[in-house]
Amino acid sequence: PNDSIEPIAAGRPNSSADPFIRLMLMMQSMSVGVSRLRLTGDYSESSYTSARGAHLDDQAFFLVLQNFAKDNFVRPSRLQVQSLAFAHDLIRGMTPRRYLQQRSRLEKFWIQGPGREQLDPEAETAAAVARIRSGQSTLAEECAKRGRHWRKVVRQRAREIKFWDEQIGHQPDLEHTAAFLASISEQPQAAGDSAPSA
């Protein structure tokens, strides 16, 4: 009954808490091999240049992991499943004997890992176009960075060009000029595309 409680005034957090927490987060990010921006998702005190540099470093690190997973897990698993499927005659149109004769050709395939979105789409797209034009890169490499297969992109682009030629009569003006917008508004609407009445 004679005991008394005296609360301790810790005085925490103080003005030095934020630098200390930032240091801890930076050390954690270094230990796992990624940038502090990716670890915390806090871009409040970063510029585009620093964020871009951090993403490039992270991309180089993830590329090593992707290649390791591709060579040690994805490709061996795919080849094993493919070999078993042909061995049990589960693939129509090709016998196991024919598969063995053409094995080197049939075991070539494209492995596409996940890509990333662009921080500055306009600048990064222009840089990608410049790299392709100068021979420093290819469409396959640039599409792979976005997680897309270049053949699928080309096929879809061909379908869109064909649609514009057949349905509209000319290719789209990506600058969205007044003449282009006027030509679109003058095109008759297809059945089922009419706007609902009020």
Backbone as JSON, one array per atom type, in Angstrom:
{
  "sequence": "PNDSIEPIAAGRPNSSADPFIRLMLMMQSMSVGVSRLRLTGDYSESSYTSARGAHLDDQAFFLVLQNFAKDNFVRPSRLQVQSLAFAHDLIRGMTPRRYLQQRSRLEKFWIQGPGREQLDPEAETAAAVARIRSGQSTLAEECAKRGRHWRKVVRQRAREIKFWDEQIGHQPDLEHTAAFLASISEQPQAAGDSAPSA",
  "N": [[0.82, -1.23, 0.0], [2.09, 1.16, 0.41], [3.57, 1.59, -1.8], [4.65, 3.38, -4.69], [4.16, 4.59, -8.04], [6.39, 5.59, -10.43], [6.56, 7.01, -13.42], [8.77, 6.61, -16.24], [10.42, 9.09, -17.95], [11.25, 8.81, -21.03], [11.92, 10.36, -23.21], [11.9, 9.81, -25.91], [10.81, 9.27, -29.27], [13.65, 11.23, -30.2], [15.15, 14.13, -31.78], [17.09, 12.92, -33.27], [16.12, 10.55, -34.18], [15.06, 10.1, -36.77], [17.32, 10.23, -38.67], [18.67, 7.99, -37.6], [16.87, 5.85, -38.02], [16.77, 5.95, -40.8], [19.38, 5.21, -41.39], [19.38, 2.58, -40.42], [17.52, 1.4, -42.16], [18.9, 1.71, -44.54], [21.12, 0.07, -44.11], [19.82, -2.37, -43.91], [18.8, -2.62, -46.52], [21.19, -2.79, -47.94], [22.1, -5.22, -47.02], [20.39, -7.09, -48.18], [20.74, -6.59, -50.82], [19.37, -4.71, -52.38], [18.08, -1.44, -53.3], [17.48, 1.27, -50.98], [15.22, 2.69, -51.62], [13.62, 0.83, -52.98], [13.24, -1.02, -50.98], [11.82, 0.35, -48.97], [9.93, 1.85, -50.36], [9.64, 4.55, -50.24], [9.73, 7.52, -51.74], [9.91, 10.16, -51.17], [12.05, 11.87, -50.56], [13.74, 11.76, -52.7], [15.24, 12.28, -55.9], [14.54, 12.26, -59.48], [16.83, 11.4, -60.79], [18.3, 10.03, -58.79], [16.45, 8.04, -58.13], [16.24, 6.72, -60.58], [18.87, 5.8, -60.89], [18.97, 4.05, -58.7], [17.06, 2.16, -59.46], [18.28, 1.09, -61.74], [20.51, -0.16, -60.63], [19.18, -2.06, -59.05], [17.9, -3.47, -61.05], [20.06, -4.68, -62.4], [20.89, -6.4, -60.4], [18.62, -8.05, -60.06], [18.56, -9.2, -62.55], [20.64, -11.03, -62.52], [19.61, -12.88, -60.68], [17.34, -13.7, -62.08], [18.48, -14.92, -64.34], [19.82, -16.99, -63.08], [17.67, -18.46, -62.0], [16.43, -19.13, -64.4], [18.35, -20.78, -65.7], [18.78, -22.83, -63.86], [16.36, -23.77, -62.87], [13.91, -23.19, -64.38], [14.48, -23.81, -67.18], [15.64, -26.53, -67.0], [13.41, -27.85, -65.82], [11.39, -27.46, -67.73], [12.53, -28.84, -69.95], [12.62, -31.42, -68.92], [9.9, -32.04, -68.51], [9.01, -31.8, -71.13], [10.5, -33.82, -72.42], [9.49, -36.11, -71.14], [6.83, -35.96, -71.94], [7.0, -36.4, -74.72], [8.2, -38.91, -74.65], [6.17, -40.53, -73.61], [4.43, -40.39, -75.64], [2.57, -38.26, -75.77], [2.34, -35.98, -77.22], [0.77, -34.87, -79.98], [1.21, -35.63, -83.44], [3.92, -36.02, -83.56], [6.29, -38.48, -83.18], [8.04, -40.31, -80.56], [10.55, -41.19, -81.56], [11.02, -39.45, -83.69], [11.2, -37.1, -82.28], [13.61, -37.48, -80.88], [15.33, -37.39, -83.03], [15.15, -34.75, -83.81], [15.82, -33.3, -81.62], [17.62, -31.27, -80.8], [16.64, -29.03, -82.12], [13.99, -28.83, -81.2], [14.29, -28.31, -78.55], [14.89, -25.72, -78.22], [13.86, -22.74, -76.96], [12.18, -19.73, -75.92], [12.67, -17.98, -72.96], [10.93, -15.88, -71.0], [11.29, -13.47, -68.64], [9.83, -11.57, -65.88], [9.16, -8.07, -66.4], [9.66, -4.52, -66.02], [8.02, -1.43, -65.15], [8.26, 1.86, -66.64], [10.06, 4.67, -65.38], [10.22, 7.24, -66.44], [8.41, 7.4, -69.03], [8.42, 8.73, -71.59], [11.1, 9.7, -71.98], [12.58, 7.32, -71.61], [11.53, 5.67, -73.59], [12.3, 7.06, -75.9], [15.06, 6.8, -75.61], [15.29, 4.02, -75.88], [14.5, 3.67, -78.56], [16.57, 5.06, -79.81], [18.75, 3.43, -79.12], [18.14, 1.08, -80.53], [18.17, 2.02, -83.17], [20.83, 2.75, -83.43], [22.11, 0.37, -83.33], [22.87, -0.69, -80.89], [21.14, -2.14, -79.42], [18.3, -4.39, -79.53], [14.95, -5.04, -80.77], [13.92, -7.23, -79.45], [15.4, -7.25, -77.04], [14.65, -4.78, -75.88], [11.9, -5.09, -75.6], [11.9, -7.24, -73.84], [12.8, -6.08, -71.5], [10.53, -4.83, -70.63], [9.01, -6.94, -69.99], [7.75, -8.25, -72.09], [7.09, -10.25, -74.98], [8.79, -10.04, -77.99], [7.88, -11.01, -80.45], [5.12, -11.33, -80.06], [4.43, -8.68, -79.66], [5.03, -7.58, -82.19], [3.24, -9.04, -83.83], [0.76, -8.21, -82.77], [0.9, -5.5, -83.32], [0.9, -5.6, -86.12], [-1.71, -6.55, -86.55], [-3.17, -4.36, -85.62], [-2.38, -2.36, -87.43], [-3.45, -3.42, -89.78], [-6.17, -3.32, -89.13], [-6.61, -0.55, -88.94], [-6.11, 0.2, -91.6], [-8.14, -1.18, -92.96], [-10.57, -0.55, -91.67], [-10.58, 2.2, -91.02], [-9.12, 3.53, -92.98], [-6.72, 4.85, -93.07], [-3.54, 5.27, -91.41], [-3.13, 5.79, -87.85], [-2.78, 9.1, -86.54], [-0.43, 9.83, -84.41], [0.13, 12.16, -83.18], [-2.21, 13.32, -82.69], [-3.6, 15.37, -84.16], [-5.77, 18.09, -85.19], [-6.98, 17.5, -87.63], [-6.83, 14.72, -87.67], [-8.45, 13.99, -85.47], [-10.86, 14.99, -86.38], [-11.3, 13.34, -88.6], [-11.73, 10.93, -87.35], [-14.1, 11.38, -85.93], [-15.86, 11.59, -88.01], [-16.14, 9.04, -88.97], [-18.36, 6.34, -89.62], [-20.24, 4.69, -87.08], [-19.82, 1.36, -85.97], [-22.07, -1.47, -85.9], [-23.69, -1.88, -82.83], [-21.94, -0.25, -81.55], [-22.95, 2.18, -81.0], [-23.71, 5.0, -78.96], [-25.5, 4.78, -75.88], [-28.83, 5.92, -75.57], [-30.12, 8.75, -73.75]],
  "CA": [[0.0, 0.0, 0.0], [2.95, 2.34, 0.44], [4.34, 1.67, -3.04], [4.24, 4.43, -5.63], [4.6, 4.37, -9.41], [7.03, 6.75, -11.01], [6.8, 6.76, -14.85], [10.07, 7.03, -16.74], [10.36, 10.0, -19.1], [12.33, 8.35, -21.91], [12.32, 11.4, -24.16], [12.1, 9.19, -27.22], [11.99, 9.54, -30.1], [14.15, 12.61, -30.2], [15.42, 14.7, -33.1], [18.03, 12.06, -33.98], [15.48, 9.28, -34.52], [14.89, 9.94, -38.22], [18.58, 9.76, -39.29], [19.01, 6.65, -37.14], [16.0, 4.91, -38.72], [17.2, 5.93, -42.2], [20.61, 4.43, -41.42], [19.02, 1.18, -40.24], [16.91, 0.95, -43.4], [19.94, 1.64, -45.56], [21.91, -1.11, -43.83], [18.99, -3.53, -44.26], [18.75, -2.72, -47.97], [22.5, -3.26, -48.38], [22.27, -6.63, -46.65], [19.62, -7.94, -49.1], [21.2, -6.31, -52.17], [18.49, -3.82, -53.13], [18.18, -0.06, -52.86], [16.59, 1.67, -49.89], [13.95, 3.11, -52.21], [12.81, -0.35, -53.27], [12.91, -1.68, -49.72], [10.83, 1.11, -48.2], [8.9, 2.45, -51.2], [9.55, 5.97, -49.88], [10.43, 8.35, -52.73], [9.63, 11.55, -50.82], [13.27, 12.66, -50.49], [14.61, 11.34, -53.79], [15.02, 12.91, -57.2], [14.41, 11.3, -60.57], [18.15, 10.83, -61.08], [18.65, 9.04, -57.77], [15.53, 6.91, -58.26], [16.62, 6.0, -61.79], [20.1, 5.08, -60.6], [18.66, 2.94, -57.8], [16.36, 1.13, -60.23], [19.24, 0.43, -62.62], [21.28, -1.08, -59.79], [18.3, -3.17, -58.7], [17.65, -4.26, -62.26], [21.24, -5.51, -62.63], [20.89, -7.46, -59.37], [17.53, -8.99, -60.35], [18.89, -9.93, -63.78], [21.46, -12.18, -62.11], [18.71, -13.86, -60.08], [16.49, -14.24, -63.13], [19.27, -15.85, -65.15], [20.08, -18.17, -62.25], [16.44, -19.24, -61.96], [16.19, -19.65, -65.75], [19.28, -21.84, -66.05], [18.81, -23.92, -62.88], [15.03, -24.25, -62.5], [12.91, -23.11, -65.44], [14.87, -24.59, -68.36], [15.67, -27.98, -66.73], [12.05, -28.36, -65.59], [10.7, -27.49, -69.03], [13.1, -29.91, -70.76], [12.22, -32.7, -68.35], [8.47, -32.25, -68.82], [8.91, -31.99, -72.58], [11.02, -35.15, -72.75], [8.54, -37.12, -70.66], [5.63, -35.9, -72.78], [7.29, -37.08, -75.98], [8.49, -40.32, -74.39], [4.89, -41.21, -73.41], [3.62, -40.18, -76.85], [1.47, -37.37, -75.43], [2.34, -34.87, -78.16], [0.24, -35.34, -81.25], [1.9, -35.18, -84.64], [5.35, -36.3, -83.52], [6.61, -39.69, -82.43], [9.26, -40.19, -79.74], [11.74, -41.35, -82.39], [11.22, -38.2, -84.43], [11.64, -36.1, -81.3], [15.03, -37.69, -80.63], [16.07, -36.97, -84.21], [15.1, -33.29, -83.92], [15.84, -32.82, -80.24], [18.35, -30.0, -80.68], [15.77, -27.95, -82.61], [12.78, -28.74, -80.39], [14.61, -27.89, -77.19], [15.19, -24.29, -78.23], [12.67, -21.94, -76.65], [12.43, -18.41, -75.32], [12.22, -17.83, -71.58], [10.7, -14.46, -70.77], [11.08, -13.14, -67.24], [9.03, -10.36, -65.64], [9.83, -6.8, -66.7], [9.37, -3.42, -65.09], [7.45, -0.24, -65.76], [9.22, 2.93, -66.84], [9.95, 5.83, -64.5], [9.94, 8.36, -67.35], [8.11, 6.69, -70.28], [8.81, 9.46, -72.79], [12.56, 9.72, -72.12], [13.1, 5.97, -71.74], [11.14, 5.16, -74.91], [13.18, 7.69, -76.88], [16.38, 6.18, -75.48], [15.21, 2.67, -76.45], [14.49, 3.82, -80.01], [17.93, 5.45, -80.21], [19.63, 2.26, -79.0], [17.84, 0.17, -81.63], [18.63, 2.63, -84.42], [22.3, 2.79, -83.47], [22.63, -0.98, -83.3], [23.31, -1.08, -79.56], [20.12, -2.99, -78.81], [17.34, -4.96, -80.47], [13.56, -4.98, -80.32], [13.74, -8.31, -78.48], [15.96, -6.84, -75.76], [13.87, -3.69, -75.31], [10.61, -5.64, -75.17], [12.13, -8.09, -72.68], [12.92, -5.22, -70.32], [9.16, -4.51, -70.19], [8.31, -8.19, -69.72], [6.93, -8.58, -73.24], [7.75, -11.02, -76.03], [8.82, -9.15, -79.15], [7.05, -11.56, -81.52], [3.73, -11.0, -79.76], [4.27, -7.24, -79.9], [5.01, -7.36, -83.64], [1.99, -9.58, -84.36], [-0.34, -7.34, -82.37], [1.05, -4.26, -84.08], [0.45, -5.88, -87.49], [-3.17, -6.61, -86.53], [-3.68, -3.0, -85.47], [-2.17, -1.65, -88.7], [-4.43, -3.95, -90.72], [-7.47, -2.8, -88.73], [-6.71, 0.86, -89.33], [-6.19, 0.29, -93.05], [-9.4, -1.7, -93.46], [-11.74, 0.07, -91.05], [-10.49, 3.66, -90.98], [-8.65, 3.99, -94.27], [-5.37, 5.42, -92.94], [-2.9, 4.98, -90.15], [-3.42, 6.81, -86.84], [-1.85, 10.21, -86.32], [-0.13, 9.76, -82.98], [0.21, 13.52, -82.63], [-3.59, 13.73, -82.39], [-3.88, 16.67, -84.74], [-7.19, 18.4, -85.37], [-7.46, 16.77, -88.81], [-7.0, 13.32, -87.3], [-9.62, 13.87, -84.62], [-12.04, 15.22, -87.21], [-11.54, 12.16, -89.42], [-12.27, 9.87, -86.49], [-15.48, 11.71, -85.6], [-16.68, 11.44, -89.21], [-16.29, 7.65, -89.32], [-19.63, 5.77, -89.16], [-20.07, 3.75, -86.0], [-20.2, -0.01, -86.28], [-23.26, -1.94, -85.19], [-23.43, -2.2, -81.44], [-21.01, 0.72, -80.96], [-23.63, 3.45, -80.79], [-23.82, 5.39, -77.56], [-26.86, 4.6, -75.37], [-29.63, 7.16, -75.46], [-30.39, 9.14, -72.37]],
  "C": [[0.84, 1.26, 0.0], [3.78, 2.5, -0.82], [3.78, 2.78, -3.92], [4.84, 4.15, -7.0], [5.17, 5.67, -9.95], [7.33, 6.45, -12.49], [8.15, 7.32, -15.3], [9.87, 7.91, -17.97], [11.52, 9.66, -20.03], [12.81, 9.43, -22.86], [12.61, 10.86, -25.54], [10.76, 9.15, -27.98], [12.39, 11.0, -30.05], [14.46, 13.05, -31.62], [16.37, 13.83, -33.92], [17.41, 10.74, -34.43], [15.42, 9.07, -36.03], [16.19, 9.55, -38.92], [18.96, 8.35, -38.88], [18.17, 5.59, -37.87], [16.41, 4.8, -40.19], [18.48, 5.09, -42.35], [20.31, 2.94, -41.31], [18.4, 0.61, -41.53], [17.94, 0.8, -44.53], [20.81, 0.39, -45.35], [21.12, -2.38, -44.16], [18.95, -3.73, -45.78], [20.07, -3.23, -48.53], [22.66, -4.75, -48.1], [21.51, -7.56, -47.6], [19.94, -7.63, -50.56], [20.28, -5.46, -53.01], [18.64, -2.41, -52.57], [17.2, 0.22, -51.72], [15.23, 2.1, -50.43], [13.05, 1.92, -52.48], [12.38, -1.05, -51.98], [11.77, -0.98, -48.99], [9.68, 1.63, -49.06], [8.7, 3.92, -50.93], [10.41, 6.78, -50.86], [10.32, 9.84, -52.39], [10.88, 12.42, -50.85], [14.25, 12.29, -51.6], [14.25, 12.09, -55.06], [14.88, 11.83, -58.27], [15.75, 10.62, -60.85], [18.53, 9.76, -60.07], [17.75, 7.83, -57.86], [15.88, 6.07, -59.48], [17.88, 5.19, -61.56], [19.85, 3.88, -59.7], [17.97, 1.8, -58.55], [17.31, 0.39, -61.17], [20.1, -0.56, -61.83], [20.45, -2.3, -59.41], [18.06, -4.08, -59.89], [18.84, -5.18, -62.57], [21.29, -6.67, -61.63], [19.82, -8.51, -59.68], [17.82, -9.8, -61.61], [19.73, -11.16, -63.47], [20.57, -13.27, -61.53], [17.81, -14.5, -61.13], [17.24, -15.25, -63.99], [19.59, -17.13, -64.37], [18.85, -19.07, -62.21], [16.14, -19.87, -63.32], [17.05, -20.87, -66.03], [19.19, -23.05, -65.11], [17.43, -24.48, -62.52], [14.08, -24.31, -63.7], [13.28, -24.01, -66.62], [14.96, -26.09, -68.07], [14.28, -28.58, -66.53], [11.28, -28.48, -66.9], [11.22, -28.64, -69.9], [12.69, -31.28, -70.24], [10.77, -33.02, -68.67], [8.3, -32.53, -70.31], [9.38, -33.38, -72.98], [10.06, -36.25, -72.32], [7.28, -37.14, -71.52], [5.85, -36.61, -74.1], [7.54, -38.58, -75.76], [7.21, -41.13, -74.2], [3.91, -40.95, -74.56], [2.38, -39.34, -76.56], [1.35, -36.18, -76.36], [1.88, -35.39, -79.52], [1.07, -34.79, -82.41], [3.38, -35.45, -84.65], [5.6, -37.52, -82.64], [7.85, -39.47, -81.58], [10.55, -40.31, -80.56], [12.06, -40.06, -83.15], [11.69, -37.09, -83.5], [13.14, -36.23, -81.02], [15.87, -37.24, -81.81], [16.16, -35.45, -84.32], [15.2, -32.62, -82.55], [16.52, -31.46, -80.1], [17.49, -28.82, -81.12], [14.56, -27.75, -81.7], [13.05, -28.27, -78.97], [15.08, -26.44, -77.13], [13.91, -23.52, -78.0], [13.08, -20.69, -75.91], [11.87, -18.39, -73.91], [12.13, -16.34, -71.27], [10.41, -14.2, -69.29], [10.21, -11.9, -67.09], [9.83, -9.1, -65.92], [9.5, -5.76, -65.64], [8.74, -2.27, -65.86], [8.5, 0.87, -65.82], [8.98, 4.07, -65.85], [9.59, 7.08, -65.31], [9.67, 7.76, -68.73], [8.59, 7.41, -71.53], [10.32, 9.4, -73.01], [13.1, 8.31, -72.34], [12.72, 5.34, -73.07], [12.03, 5.76, -75.99], [14.58, 7.09, -76.82], [16.39, 4.77, -76.07], [15.23, 2.72, -77.97], [15.88, 4.17, -80.52], [18.89, 4.27, -80.13], [19.4, 1.28, -80.14], [18.37, 0.72, -82.94], [20.14, 2.62, -84.54], [22.92, 1.41, -83.41], [23.13, -1.44, -81.95], [22.33, -2.0, -78.86], [19.22, -3.52, -79.91], [15.94, -4.82, -79.91], [13.3, -6.06, -79.28], [14.25, -7.91, -77.11], [15.11, -5.76, -75.1], [12.51, -4.18, -74.85], [10.78, -6.5, -73.91], [12.26, -7.27, -71.4], [11.56, -4.83, -69.76], [8.36, -5.77, -69.9], [7.42, -8.63, -70.85], [7.75, -9.33, -74.28], [7.65, -10.22, -77.32], [7.98, -9.69, -80.29], [5.57, -11.24, -81.3], [3.46, -9.52, -80.0], [4.17, -6.95, -81.39], [3.7, -7.86, -84.25], [0.81, -8.68, -84.01], [-0.29, -6.03, -83.13], [0.59, -4.45, -85.51], [-1.07, -5.95, -87.56], [-3.78, -5.21, -86.42], [-3.53, -2.2, -86.75], [-3.19, -2.11, -89.73], [-5.82, -3.42, -90.41], [-7.65, -1.35, -89.17], [-6.84, 1.0, -90.84], [-7.56, -0.13, -93.56], [-10.61, -0.94, -92.92], [-11.74, 1.59, -91.11], [-10.02, 4.22, -92.32], [-7.28, 4.63, -94.24], [-4.84, 5.09, -91.57], [-3.15, 6.1, -89.13], [-2.34, 7.88, -86.78], [-1.59, 10.28, -84.82], [0.04, 11.13, -82.34], [-1.16, 14.05, -82.27], [-3.89, 15.14, -82.89], [-5.38, 16.85, -84.93], [-7.77, 17.63, -86.55], [-7.7, 15.3, -88.48], [-8.24, 13.14, -86.45], [-10.91, 14.08, -85.4], [-12.35, 14.0, -88.07], [-12.12, 11.02, -88.61], [-13.75, 10.13, -86.21], [-16.41, 11.52, -86.79], [-16.89, 9.99, -89.6], [-17.6, 7.11, -88.8], [-19.38, 4.73, -88.08], [-20.55, 2.36, -86.43], [-21.41, -0.42, -85.46], [-22.9, -2.34, -83.78], [-22.5, -1.21, -80.77], [-21.68, 2.04, -80.66], [-23.79, 3.73, -79.3], [-25.26, 5.21, -77.1], [-27.56, 5.93, -75.24], [-29.95, 7.46, -74.03], [-31.81, 8.77, -71.97]]
}
